[in-house]
Amino acid sequence: MRLSELCSKEIINLENGEKMGNSGYIDLIFDEQSGKIEYILVPGKFRFLSFGIKNYIQIPWDSIKRIGPDIIIIETERQIYVNK
């Protein structure tokens, strides 16, 4: 599967039923030593007073339960918010 194919999928968290949206953009974070994917980085929700700051959610790769044709299903309580 190509990274561009992941970008078009909707992300749903089974833990709380949250629809994390259709990302449109996904980045991968790798472990430099092993080359394994550690996290996926997806755009977070828009915050009104965060001008010029992009919010991202870092989701652990091992929390992905299923990648289907239209959806990525994750199950995690631990989401790390990153500002760039």
mmCIF file as gemmi writes it, N, C-alpha and C atoms, coordinates in Angstrom:
data_model
loop_
_atom_site.group_PDB
_atom_site.id
_atom_site.type_symbol
_atom_site.label_atom_id
_atom_site.label_alt_id
_atom_site.label_comp_id
_atom_site.label_asym_id
_atom_site.label_entity_id
_atom_site.label_seq_id
_atom_site.pdbx_PDB_ins_code
_atom_site.Cartn_x
_atom_site.Cartn_y
_atom_site.Cartn_z
_atom_site.occupancy
_atom_site.B_iso_or_equiv
_atom_site.pdbx_formal_charge
_atom_site.auth_seq_id
_atom_site.auth_asym_id
_atom_site.pdbx_PDB_model_num
ATOM 1 N N . MET Axp A 1 ? 0.842 -1.169 0 1 0 ? 1 A 1
ATOM 2 C CA . MET Axp A 1 ? 0 0 0 1 0 ? 1 A 1
ATOM 3 C C . MET Axp A 1 ? 0.891 1.238 0 1 0 ? 1 A 1
ATOM 4 N N . ARG Axp A 2 ? 0.493 2.208 -0.772 1 0 ? 2 A 1
ATOM 5 C CA . ARG Axp A 2 ? 1.244 3.458 -0.856 1 0 ? 2 A 1
ATOM 6 C C . ARG Axp A 2 ? 0.742 4.456 0.174 1 0 ? 2 A 1
ATOM 7 N N . LEU Axp A 3 ? 1.628 5.354 0.561 1 0 ? 3 A 1
ATOM 8 C CA . LEU Axp A 3 ? 1.275 6.385 1.525 1 0 ? 3 A 1
ATOM 9 C C . LEU Axp A 3 ? 0.117 7.238 1.011 1 0 ? 3 A 1
ATOM 10 N N . SER Axp A 4 ? 0.089 7.509 -0.282 1 0 ? 4 A 1
ATOM 11 C CA . SER Axp A 4 ? -0.993 8.321 -0.858 1 0 ? 4 A 1
ATOM 12 C C . SER Axp A 4 ? -2.347 7.634 -0.709 1 0 ? 4 A 1
ATOM 13 N N . GLU Axp A 5 ? -2.37 6.303 -0.685 1 0 ? 5 A 1
ATOM 14 C CA . GLU Axp A 5 ? -3.626 5.575 -0.481 1 0 ? 5 A 1
ATOM 15 C C . GLU Axp A 5 ? -4.107 5.713 0.96 1 0 ? 5 A 1
ATOM 16 N N . LEU Axp A 6 ? -3.19 5.766 1.928 1 0 ? 6 A 1
ATOM 17 C CA . LEU Axp A 6 ? -3.569 5.97 3.33 1 0 ? 6 A 1
ATOM 18 C C . LEU Axp A 6 ? -4.198 7.342 3.534 1 0 ? 6 A 1
ATOM 19 N N . CYS Axp A 7 ? -3.716 8.327 2.798 1 0 ? 7 A 1
ATOM 20 C CA . CYS Axp A 7 ? -4.174 9.707 2.979 1 0 ? 7 A 1
ATOM 21 C C . CYS Axp A 7 ? -5.645 9.892 2.654 1 0 ? 7 A 1
ATOM 22 N N . SER Axp A 8 ? -6.198 9.06 1.808 1 0 ? 8 A 1
ATOM 23 C CA . SER Axp A 8 ? -7.594 9.243 1.401 1 0 ? 8 A 1
ATOM 24 C C . SER Axp A 8 ? -8.583 8.52 2.317 1 0 ? 8 A 1
ATOM 25 N N . LYS Axp A 9 ? -8.094 7.829 3.314 1 0 ? 9 A 1
ATOM 26 C CA . LYS Axp A 9 ? -8.962 7.03 4.187 1 0 ? 9 A 1
ATOM 27 C C . LYS Axp A 9 ? -9.418 7.817 5.415 1 0 ? 9 A 1
ATOM 28 N N . GLU Axp A 10 ? -10.617 7.523 5.86 1 0 ? 10 A 1
ATOM 29 C CA . GLU Axp A 10 ? -11.156 8.104 7.078 1 0 ? 10 A 1
ATOM 30 C C . GLU Axp A 10 ? -10.619 7.323 8.277 1 0 ? 10 A 1
ATOM 31 N N . ILE Axp A 11 ? -10.357 8.006 9.392 1 0 ? 11 A 1
ATOM 32 C CA . ILE Axp A 11 ? -9.794 7.359 10.579 1 0 ? 11 A 1
ATOM 33 C C . ILE Axp A 11 ? -10.834 7.378 11.694 1 0 ? 11 A 1
ATOM 34 N N . ILE Axp A 12 ? -11.118 6.186 12.257 1 0 ? 12 A 1
ATOM 35 C CA . ILE Axp A 12 ? -12.09 6.038 13.337 1 0 ? 12 A 1
ATOM 36 C C . ILE Axp A 12 ? -11.399 5.364 14.526 1 0 ? 12 A 1
ATOM 37 N N . ASN Axp A 13 ? -11.625 5.912 15.732 1 0 ? 13 A 1
ATOM 38 C CA . ASN Axp A 13 ? -11.069 5.331 16.951 1 0 ? 13 A 1
ATOM 39 C C . ASN Axp A 13 ? -12.151 4.506 17.637 1 0 ? 13 A 1
ATOM 40 N N . LEU Axp A 14 ? -11.926 3.2 17.769 1 0 ? 14 A 1
ATOM 41 C CA . LEU Axp A 14 ? -12.899 2.311 18.415 1 0 ? 14 A 1
ATOM 42 C C . LEU Axp A 14 ? -13.008 2.549 19.916 1 0 ? 14 A 1
ATOM 43 N N . GLU Axp A 15 ? -11.959 3.08 20.514 1 0 ? 15 A 1
ATOM 44 C CA . GLU Axp A 15 ? -11.933 3.287 21.962 1 0 ? 15 A 1
ATOM 45 C C . GLU Axp A 15 ? -13.045 4.228 22.42 1 0 ? 15 A 1
ATOM 46 N N . ASN Axp A 16 ? -13.222 5.319 21.669 1 0 ? 16 A 1
ATOM 47 C CA . ASN Axp A 16 ? -14.222 6.309 22.069 1 0 ? 16 A 1
ATOM 48 C C . ASN Axp A 16 ? -15.223 6.642 20.961 1 0 ? 16 A 1
ATOM 49 N N . GLY Axp A 17 ? -15.121 5.975 19.829 1 0 ? 17 A 1
ATOM 50 C CA . GLY Axp A 17 ? -16.034 6.206 18.713 1 0 ? 17 A 1
ATOM 51 C C . GLY Axp A 17 ? -15.775 7.491 17.958 1 0 ? 17 A 1
ATOM 52 N N . GLU Axp A 18 ? -14.666 8.14 18.248 1 0 ? 18 A 1
ATOM 53 C CA . GLU Axp A 18 ? -14.365 9.43 17.627 1 0 ? 18 A 1
ATOM 54 C C . GLU Axp A 18 ? -14.003 9.264 16.158 1 0 ? 18 A 1
ATOM 55 N N . LYS Axp A 19 ? -14.623 10.095 15.352 1 0 ? 19 A 1
ATOM 56 C CA . LYS Axp A 19 ? -14.274 10.169 13.938 1 0 ? 19 A 1
ATOM 57 C C . LYS Axp A 19 ? -13.171 11.204 13.826 1 0 ? 19 A 1
ATOM 58 N N . MET Axp A 20 ? -11.994 10.753 13.471 1 0 ? 20 A 1
ATOM 59 C CA . MET Axp A 20 ? -10.845 11.646 13.436 1 0 ? 20 A 1
ATOM 60 C C . MET Axp A 20 ? -10.734 12.347 12.091 1 0 ? 20 A 1
ATOM 61 N N . GLY Axp A 21 ? -11.681 12.081 11.222 1 0 ? 21 A 1
ATOM 62 C CA . GLY Axp A 21 ? -11.755 12.805 9.962 1 0 ? 21 A 1
ATOM 63 C C . GLY Axp A 21 ? -11.028 12.13 8.822 1 0 ? 21 A 1
ATOM 64 N N . ASN Axp A 22 ? -11.261 12.656 7.659 1 0 ? 22 A 1
ATOM 65 C CA . ASN Axp A 22 ? -10.565 12.222 6.46 1 0 ? 22 A 1
ATOM 66 C C . ASN Axp A 22 ? -9.294 13.034 6.396 1 0 ? 22 A 1
ATOM 67 N N . SER Axp A 23 ? -8.2 12.398 6.669 1 0 ? 23 A 1
ATOM 68 C CA . SER Axp A 23 ? -6.962 13.125 6.933 1 0 ? 23 A 1
ATOM 69 C C . SER Axp A 23 ? -6.486 13.975 5.768 1 0 ? 23 A 1
ATOM 70 N N . GLY Axp A 24 ? -6.511 13.448 4.557 1 0 ? 24 A 1
ATOM 71 C CA . GLY Axp A 24 ? -5.973 14.197 3.43 1 0 ? 24 A 1
ATOM 72 C C . GLY Axp A 24 ? -4.461 14.284 3.458 1 0 ? 24 A 1
ATOM 73 N N . TYR Axp A 25 ? -3.887 14.083 4.623 1 0 ? 25 A 1
ATOM 74 C CA . TYR Axp A 25 ? -2.436 14.127 4.782 1 0 ? 25 A 1
ATOM 75 C C . TYR Axp A 25 ? -2.066 13.202 5.929 1 0 ? 25 A 1
ATOM 76 N N . ILE Axp A 26 ? -1.159 12.309 5.68 1 0 ? 26 A 1
ATOM 77 C CA . ILE Axp A 26 ? -0.623 11.431 6.721 1 0 ? 26 A 1
ATOM 78 C C . ILE Axp A 26 ? 0.886 11.394 6.538 1 0 ? 26 A 1
ATOM 79 N N . ASP Axp A 27 ? 1.599 11.417 7.643 1 0 ? 27 A 1
ATOM 80 C CA . ASP Axp A 27 ? 3.045 11.249 7.608 1 0 ? 27 A 1
ATOM 81 C C . ASP Axp A 27 ? 3.387 10.085 8.521 1 0 ? 27 A 1
ATOM 82 N N . LEU Axp A 28 ? 4.49 9.45 8.264 1 0 ? 28 A 1
ATOM 83 C CA . LEU Axp A 28 ? 4.919 8.304 9.068 1 0 ? 28 A 1
ATOM 84 C C . LEU Axp A 28 ? 6.174 8.668 9.836 1 0 ? 28 A 1
ATOM 85 N N . ILE Axp A 29 ? 6.264 8.181 11.075 1 0 ? 29 A 1
ATOM 86 C CA . ILE Axp A 29 ? 7.458 8.374 11.895 1 0 ? 29 A 1
ATOM 87 C C . ILE Axp A 29 ? 8.09 7.002 12.106 1 0 ? 29 A 1
ATOM 88 N N . PHE Axp A 30 ? 9.348 6.886 11.721 1 0 ? 30 A 1
ATOM 89 C CA . PHE Axp A 30 ? 10.067 5.617 11.772 1 0 ? 30 A 1
ATOM 90 C C . PHE Axp A 30 ? 11.06 5.582 12.921 1 0 ? 30 A 1
ATOM 91 N N . ASP Axp A 31 ? 11.355 4.372 13.406 1 0 ? 31 A 1
ATOM 92 C CA . ASP Axp A 31 ? 12.463 4.148 14.326 1 0 ? 31 A 1
ATOM 93 C C . ASP Axp A 31 ? 13.726 4.11 13.472 1 0 ? 31 A 1
ATOM 94 N N . GLU Axp A 32 ? 14.665 4.973 13.759 1 0 ? 32 A 1
ATOM 95 C CA . GLU Axp A 32 ? 15.873 5.076 12.944 1 0 ? 32 A 1
ATOM 96 C C . GLU Axp A 32 ? 16.72 3.814 12.977 1 0 ? 32 A 1
ATOM 97 N N . GLN Axp A 33 ? 16.706 3.107 14.089 1 0 ? 33 A 1
ATOM 98 C CA . GLN Axp A 33 ? 17.537 1.914 14.224 1 0 ? 33 A 1
ATOM 99 C C . GLN Axp A 33 ? 16.955 0.704 13.485 1 0 ? 33 A 1
ATOM 100 N N . SER Axp A 34 ? 15.654 0.451 13.681 1 0 ? 34 A 1
ATOM 101 C CA . SER Axp A 34 ? 15.043 -0.752 13.111 1 0 ? 34 A 1
ATOM 102 C C . SER Axp A 34 ? 14.374 -0.517 11.764 1 0 ? 34 A 1
ATOM 103 N N . GLY Axp A 35 ? 14.013 0.743 11.472 1 0 ? 35 A 1
ATOM 104 C CA . GLY Axp A 35 ? 13.319 1.042 10.227 1 0 ? 35 A 1
ATOM 105 C C . GLY Axp A 35 ? 11.825 0.752 10.292 1 0 ? 35 A 1
ATOM 106 N N . LYS Axp A 36 ? 11.326 0.368 11.465 1 0 ? 36 A 1
ATOM 107 C CA . LYS Axp A 36 ? 9.902 0.071 11.62 1 0 ? 36 A 1
ATOM 108 C C . LYS Axp A 36 ? 9.113 1.354 11.842 1 0 ? 36 A 1
ATOM 109 N N . ILE Axp A 37 ? 7.852 1.337 11.392 1 0 ? 37 A 1
ATOM 110 C CA . ILE Axp A 37 ? 6.971 2.48 11.599 1 0 ? 37 A 1
ATOM 111 C C . ILE Axp A 37 ? 6.551 2.5 13.057 1 0 ? 37 A 1
ATOM 112 N N . GLU Axp A 38 ? 6.714 3.648 13.724 1 0 ? 38 A 1
ATOM 113 C CA . GLU Axp A 38 ? 6.31 3.796 15.124 1 0 ? 38 A 1
ATOM 114 C C . GLU Axp A 38 ? 4.977 4.516 15.258 1 0 ? 38 A 1
ATOM 115 N N . TYR Axp A 39 ? 4.769 5.578 14.475 1 0 ? 39 A 1
ATOM 116 C CA . TYR Axp A 39 ? 3.568 6.397 14.589 1 0 ? 39 A 1
ATOM 117 C C . TYR Axp A 39 ? 3.102 6.839 13.216 1 0 ? 39 A 1
ATOM 118 N N . ILE Axp A 40 ? 1.804 7.128 13.127 1 0 ? 40 A 1
ATOM 119 C CA . ILE Axp A 40 ? 1.306 7.89 11.994 1 0 ? 40 A 1
ATOM 120 C C . ILE Axp A 40 ? 0.954 9.27 12.534 1 0 ? 40 A 1
ATOM 121 N N . LEU Axp A 41 ? 1.181 10.262 11.724 1 0 ? 41 A 1
ATOM 122 C CA . LEU Axp A 41 ? 0.943 11.643 12.107 1 0 ? 41 A 1
ATOM 123 C C . LEU Axp A 41 ? -0.17 12.179 11.215 1 0 ? 41 A 1
ATOM 124 N N . VAL Axp A 42 ? -1.296 12.579 11.835 1 0 ? 42 A 1
ATOM 125 C CA . VAL Axp A 42 ? -2.443 13.077 11.079 1 0 ? 42 A 1
ATOM 126 C C . VAL Axp A 42 ? -2.811 14.472 11.581 1 0 ? 42 A 1
ATOM 127 N N . PRO Axp A 43 ? -3.391 15.295 10.716 1 0 ? 43 A 1
ATOM 128 C CA . PRO Axp A 43 ? -3.795 16.638 11.148 1 0 ? 43 A 1
ATOM 129 C C . PRO Axp A 43 ? -4.833 16.559 12.262 1 0 ? 43 A 1
ATOM 130 N N . GLY Axp A 44 ? -4.671 17.408 13.262 1 0 ? 44 A 1
ATOM 131 C CA . GLY Axp A 44 ? -5.634 17.477 14.353 1 0 ? 44 A 1
ATOM 132 C C . GLY Axp A 44 ? -6.77 18.411 14.01 1 0 ? 44 A 1
ATOM 133 N N . LYS Axp A 45 ? -7.665 18.568 14.953 1 0 ? 45 A 1
ATOM 134 C CA . LYS Axp A 45 ? -8.799 19.459 14.748 1 0 ? 45 A 1
ATOM 135 C C . LYS Axp A 45 ? -8.348 20.906 14.846 1 0 ? 45 A 1
ATOM 136 N N . PHE Axp A 46 ? -9.009 21.742 14.096 1 0 ? 46 A 1
ATOM 137 C CA . PHE Axp A 46 ? -8.692 23.171 14.043 1 0 ? 46 A 1
ATOM 138 C C . PHE Axp A 46 ? -8.991 23.826 15.388 1 0 ? 46 A 1
ATOM 139 N N . ARG Axp A 47 ? -8.057 24.619 15.849 1 0 ? 47 A 1
ATOM 140 C CA . ARG Axp A 47 ? -8.27 25.412 17.064 1 0 ? 47 A 1
ATOM 141 C C . ARG Axp A 47 ? -8.335 26.878 16.664 1 0 ? 47 A 1
ATOM 142 N N . PHE Axp A 48 ? -9.337 27.572 17.135 1 0 ? 48 A 1
ATOM 143 C CA . PHE Axp A 48 ? -9.609 28.94 16.698 1 0 ? 48 A 1
ATOM 144 C C . PHE Axp A 48 ? -8.453 29.903 16.963 1 0 ? 48 A 1
ATOM 145 N N . LEU Axp A 49 ? -7.832 29.83 18.111 1 0 ? 49 A 1
ATOM 146 C CA . LEU Axp A 49 ? -6.807 30.803 18.475 1 0 ? 49 A 1
ATOM 147 C C . LEU Axp A 49 ? -5.382 30.326 18.221 1 0 ? 49 A 1
ATOM 148 N N . SER Axp A 50 ? -5.196 29.375 17.354 1 0 ? 50 A 1
ATOM 149 C CA . SER Axp A 50 ? -3.841 28.876 17.092 1 0 ? 50 A 1
ATOM 150 C C . SER Axp A 50 ? -3.391 29.308 15.698 1 0 ? 50 A 1
ATOM 151 N N . PHE Axp A 51 ? -3.27 30.607 15.489 1 0 ? 51 A 1
ATOM 152 C CA . PHE Axp A 51 ? -2.878 31.143 14.194 1 0 ? 51 A 1
ATOM 153 C C . PHE Axp A 51 ? -1.45 30.72 13.845 1 0 ? 51 A 1
ATOM 154 N N . GLY Axp A 52 ? -1.3 30.137 12.661 1 0 ? 52 A 1
ATOM 155 C CA . GLY Axp A 52 ? 0.015 29.749 12.188 1 0 ? 52 A 1
ATOM 156 C C . GLY Axp A 52 ? 0.565 28.47 12.801 1 0 ? 52 A 1
ATOM 157 N N . ILE Axp A 53 ? -0.145 27.892 13.755 1 0 ? 53 A 1
ATOM 158 C CA . ILE Axp A 53 ? 0.319 26.659 14.391 1 0 ? 53 A 1
ATOM 159 C C . ILE Axp A 53 ? -0.535 25.509 13.882 1 0 ? 53 A 1
ATOM 160 N N . LYS Axp A 54 ? 0.114 24.515 13.337 1 0 ? 54 A 1
ATOM 161 C CA . LYS Axp A 54 ? -0.609 23.338 12.862 1 0 ? 54 A 1
ATOM 162 C C . LYS Axp A 54 ? -0.589 22.282 13.959 1 0 ? 54 A 1
ATOM 163 N N . ASN Axp A 55 ? -1.745 21.731 14.239 1 0 ? 55 A 1
ATOM 164 C CA . ASN Axp A 55 ? -1.869 20.701 15.26 1 0 ? 55 A 1
ATOM 165 C C . ASN Axp A 55 ? -1.937 19.331 14.589 1 0 ? 55 A 1
ATOM 166 N N . TYR Axp A 56 ? -1.181 18.4 15.109 1 0 ? 56 A 1
ATOM 167 C CA . TYR Axp A 56 ? -1.164 17.038 14.585 1 0 ? 56 A 1
ATOM 168 C C . TYR Axp A 56 ? -1.404 16.056 15.725 1 0 ? 56 A 1
ATOM 169 N N . ILE Axp A 57 ? -1.933 14.899 15.364 1 0 ? 57 A 1
ATOM 170 C CA . ILE Axp A 57 ? -2.124 13.826 16.328 1 0 ? 57 A 1
ATOM 171 C C . ILE Axp A 57 ? -1.178 12.702 15.948 1 0 ? 57 A 1
ATOM 172 N N . GLN Axp A 58 ? -0.398 12.265 16.914 1 0 ? 58 A 1
ATOM 173 C CA . GLN Axp A 58 ? 0.561 11.178 16.723 1 0 ? 58 A 1
ATOM 174 C C . GLN Axp A 58 ? -0.091 9.901 17.242 1 0 ? 58 A 1
ATOM 175 N N . ILE Axp A 59 ? -0.385 8.965 16.351 1 0 ? 59 A 1
ATOM 176 C CA . ILE Axp A 59 ? -1.086 7.734 16.703 1 0 ? 59 A 1
ATOM 177 C C . ILE Axp A 59 ? -0.104 6.567 16.614 1 0 ? 59 A 1
ATOM 178 N N . PRO Axp A 60 ? 0.025 5.782 17.676 1 0 ? 60 A 1
ATOM 179 C CA . PRO Axp A 60 ? 0.946 4.635 17.638 1 0 ? 60 A 1
ATOM 180 C C . PRO Axp A 60 ? 0.544 3.641 16.538 1 0 ? 60 A 1
ATOM 181 N N . TRP Axp A 61 ? 1.529 3.182 15.791 1 0 ? 61 A 1
ATOM 182 C CA . TRP Axp A 61 ? 1.281 2.256 14.685 1 0 ? 61 A 1
ATOM 183 C C . TRP Axp A 61 ? 0.625 0.967 15.177 1 0 ? 61 A 1
ATOM 184 N N . ASP Axp A 62 ? 1.018 0.511 16.369 1 0 ? 62 A 1
ATOM 185 C CA . ASP Axp A 62 ? 0.463 -0.747 16.874 1 0 ? 62 A 1
ATOM 186 C C . ASP Axp A 62 ? -0.997 -0.623 17.316 1 0 ? 62 A 1
ATOM 187 N N . SER Axp A 63 ? -1.552 0.599 17.323 1 0 ? 63 A 1
ATOM 188 C CA . SER Axp A 63 ? -2.959 0.766 17.674 1 0 ? 63 A 1
ATOM 189 C C . SER Axp A 63 ? -3.88 0.612 16.457 1 0 ? 63 A 1
ATOM 190 N N . ILE Axp A 64 ? -3.301 0.483 15.258 1 0 ? 64 A 1
ATOM 191 C CA . ILE Axp A 64 ? -4.107 0.274 14.054 1 0 ? 64 A 1
ATOM 192 C C . ILE Axp A 64 ? -4.604 -1.171 14.062 1 0 ? 64 A 1
ATOM 193 N N . LYS Axp A 65 ? -5.923 -1.32 14.025 1 0 ? 65 A 1
ATOM 194 C CA . LYS Axp A 65 ? -6.531 -2.649 14.053 1 0 ? 65 A 1
ATOM 195 C C . LYS Axp A 65 ? -6.827 -3.172 12.655 1 0 ? 65 A 1
ATOM 196 N N . ARG Axp A 66 ? -7.253 -2.275 11.754 1 0 ? 66 A 1
ATOM 197 C CA . ARG Axp A 66 ? -7.609 -2.713 10.407 1 0 ? 66 A 1
ATOM 198 C C . ARG Axp A 66 ? -7.507 -1.532 9.45 1 0 ? 66 A 1
ATOM 199 N N . ILE Axp A 67 ? -7.001 -1.82 8.259 1 0 ? 67 A 1
ATOM 200 C CA . ILE Axp A 67 ? -6.988 -0.83 7.184 1 0 ? 67 A 1
ATOM 201 C C . ILE Axp A 67 ? -7.836 -1.409 6.065 1 0 ? 67 A 1
ATOM 202 N N . GLY Axp A 68 ? -8.98 -0.77 5.834 1 0 ? 68 A 1
ATOM 203 C CA . GLY Axp A 68 ? -9.898 -1.226 4.802 1 0 ? 68 A 1
ATOM 204 C C . GLY Axp A 68 ? -9.809 -0.353 3.566 1 0 ? 68 A 1
ATOM 205 N N . PRO Axp A 69 ? -10.71 -0.579 2.608 1 0 ? 69 A 1
ATOM 206 C CA . PRO Axp A 69 ? -10.665 0.199 1.374 1 0 ? 69 A 1
ATOM 207 C C . PRO Axp A 69 ? -10.958 1.688 1.571 1 0 ? 69 A 1
ATOM 208 N N . ASP Axp A 70 ? -11.776 2.025 2.587 1 0 ? 70 A 1
ATOM 209 C CA . ASP Axp A 70 ? -12.161 3.417 2.798 1 0 ? 70 A 1
ATOM 210 C C . ASP Axp A 70 ? -11.848 3.948 4.188 1 0 ? 70 A 1
ATOM 211 N N . ILE Axp A 71 ? -11.38 3.097 5.086 1 0 ? 71 A 1
ATOM 212 C CA . ILE Axp A 71 ? -11.3 3.479 6.492 1 0 ? 71 A 1
ATOM 213 C C . ILE Axp A 71 ? -10.085 2.85 7.17 1 0 ? 71 A 1
ATOM 214 N N . ILE Axp A 72 ? -9.552 3.561 8.161 1 0 ? 72 A 1
ATOM 215 C CA . ILE Axp A 72 ? -8.514 3.026 9.045 1 0 ? 72 A 1
ATOM 216 C C . ILE Axp A 72 ? -9.131 2.969 10.431 1 0 ? 72 A 1
ATOM 217 N N . ILE Axp A 73 ? -9.158 1.785 11.026 1 0 ? 73 A 1
ATOM 218 C CA . ILE Axp A 73 ? -9.728 1.621 12.357 1 0 ? 73 A 1
ATOM 219 C C . ILE Axp A 73 ? -8.592 1.499 13.352 1 0 ? 73 A 1
ATOM 220 N N . ILE Axp A 74 ? -8.614 2.396 14.345 1 0 ? 74 A 1
ATOM 221 C CA . ILE Axp A 74 ? -7.602 2.358 15.397 1 0 ? 74 A 1
ATOM 222 C C . ILE Axp A 74 ? -8.294 2.128 16.738 1 0 ? 74 A 1
ATOM 223 N N . GLU Axp A 75 ? -7.525 1.692 17.71 1 0 ? 75 A 1
ATOM 224 C CA . GLU Axp A 75 ? -8.04 1.54 19.069 1 0 ? 75 A 1
ATOM 225 C C . GLU Axp A 75 ? -6.946 1.965 20.026 1 0 ? 75 A 1
ATOM 226 N N . THR Axp A 76 ? -7.104 3.174 20.557 1 0 ? 76 A 1
ATOM 227 C CA . THR Axp A 76 ? -6.084 3.7 21.457 1 0 ? 76 A 1
ATOM 228 C C . THR Axp A 76 ? -6.663 4.77 22.366 1 0 ? 76 A 1
ATOM 229 N N . GLU Axp A 77 ? -6.157 4.825 23.569 1 0 ? 77 A 1
ATOM 230 C CA . GLU Axp A 77 ? -6.472 5.917 24.483 1 0 ? 77 A 1
ATOM 231 C C . GLU Axp A 77 ? -5.398 6.984 24.4 1 0 ? 77 A 1
ATOM 232 N N . ARG Axp A 78 ? -4.191 6.568 24.037 1 0 ? 78 A 1
ATOM 233 C CA . ARG Axp A 78 ? -3.053 7.492 24.062 1 0 ? 78 A 1
ATOM 234 C C . ARG Axp A 78 ? -2.821 8.117 22.692 1 0 ? 78 A 1
ATOM 235 N N . GLN Axp A 79 ? -3.208 9.359 22.601 1 0 ? 79 A 1
ATOM 236 C CA . GLN Axp A 79 ? -2.963 10.161 21.416 1 0 ? 79 A 1
ATOM 237 C C . GLN Axp A 79 ? -2.094 11.333 21.852 1 0 ? 79 A 1
ATOM 238 N N . ILE Axp A 80 ? -1.053 11.554 21.129 1 0 ? 80 A 1
ATOM 239 C CA . ILE Axp A 80 ? -0.135 12.633 21.479 1 0 ? 80 A 1
ATOM 240 C C . ILE Axp A 80 ? -0.383 13.773 20.501 1 0 ? 80 A 1
ATOM 241 N N . TYR Axp A 81 ? -0.643 14.965 21.039 1 0 ? 81 A 1
ATOM 242 C CA . TYR Axp A 81 ? -0.86 16.14 20.193 1 0 ? 81 A 1
ATOM 243 C C . TYR Axp A 81 ? 0.467 16.869 20.028 1 0 ? 81 A 1
ATOM 244 N N . VAL Axp A 82 ? 0.798 17.142 18.787 1 0 ? 82 A 1
ATOM 245 C CA . VAL Axp A 82 ? 2.065 17.772 18.444 1 0 ? 82 A 1
ATOM 246 C C . VAL Axp A 82 ? 1.764 19.07 17.711 1 0 ? 82 A 1
ATOM 247 N N . ASN Axp A 83 ? 2.432 20.143 18.063 1 0 ? 83 A 1
ATOM 248 C CA . ASN Axp A 83 ? 2.285 21.424 17.355 1 0 ? 83 A 1
ATOM 249 C C . ASN Axp A 83 ? 3.502 21.657 16.493 1 0 ? 83 A 1
ATOM 250 N N . LYS Axp A 84 ? 3.263 22.112 15.273 1 0 ? 84 A 1
ATOM 251 C CA . LYS Axp A 84 ? 4.358 22.444 14.368 1 0 ? 84 A 1
ATOM 252 C C . LYS Axp A 84 ? 4.149 23.823 13.806 1 0 ? 84 A 1
